[in-house]
Amino acid sequence: MNEYMPQDIFNFCAASAASCIDHQSVNIEDFAKLISNDYRQRFIDDGFEEDIIIAAHNLVKMMETQFPARRLG
């Protein structure tokens, strides 16, 4: 029986997607799509790909605000 994605796994997905911004070949959207396809088989959440993208972009904004000398992207 499938269950909803736990918050800690969602947080890990968002943080992992945000870390992809330093890689030229992968962006947040591509990573979120890839990881969502894997997790979609295990969890019943619908639309968490979009939520991961939003959370990852918010995390990048927060990091850029906190550490302006280290510009991401």
C-alpha positions in Angstrom: 0.0 0.0 0.0 1.4 3.4 -1.0 1.6 6.2 1.5 2.3 10.0 1.4 5.8 11.2 1.1 7.3 11.9 4.5 8.5 15.5 5.1 12.1 14.5 5.6 12.2 12.8 2.2 10.6 15.8 0.6 13.1 18.1 2.3 15.9 15.9 1.0 14.5 16.0 -2.6 14.3 19.8 -2.4 17.8 20.2 -1.0 19.2 17.8 -3.6 17.4 19.7 -6.4 18.7 23.0 -5.1 22.3 21.6 -5.1 22.0 20.9 -8.8 22.0 24.6 -9.7 25.8 24.5 -9.7 25.9 21.9 -12.4 25.5 23.1 -16.0 24.0 19.9 -17.4 21.2 19.6 -14.8 18.8 22.2 -13.5 16.3 22.1 -10.7 13.4 21.4 -13.0 15.1 18.4 -14.7 16.3 17.0 -11.4 12.8 17.3 -9.8 11.3 15.5 -12.8 13.8 12.7 -12.6 13.4 12.2 -8.9 9.6 12.6 -9.0 9.4 9.8 -11.6 11.2 7.5 -9.2 9.2 8.4 -6.1 5.8 8.5 -7.9 5.8 4.7 -7.9 6.2 4.6 -4.1 4.2 7.5 -2.8 0.6 8.6 -3.6 1.2 12.3 -3.5 0.2 14.1 -6.7 2.0 17.1 -7.9 5.0 16.9 -5.5 7.3 17.6 -8.5 6.1 21.2 -8.7 6.4 21.5 -4.9 10.0 20.2 -5.0 10.8 22.8 -7.7 9.3 25.7 -5.7 11.0 24.5 -2.4 14.3 24.2 -4.2 14.1 27.7 -5.8 13.1 29.1 -2.3 16.1 27.4 -0.8 18.4 28.8 -3.4 17.0 32.3 -2.8 17.5 31.9 1.0 21.1 30.8 0.5 21.8 33.7 -1.8 20.4 36.1 0.8 22.3 34.6 3.7 25.6 34.2 1.7 25.6 37.0 -0.9 29.3 36.5 -1.7 28.6 33.0 -2.9 26.2 33.6 -5.8 24.6 30.3 -6.9 23.7 29.6 -10.5 
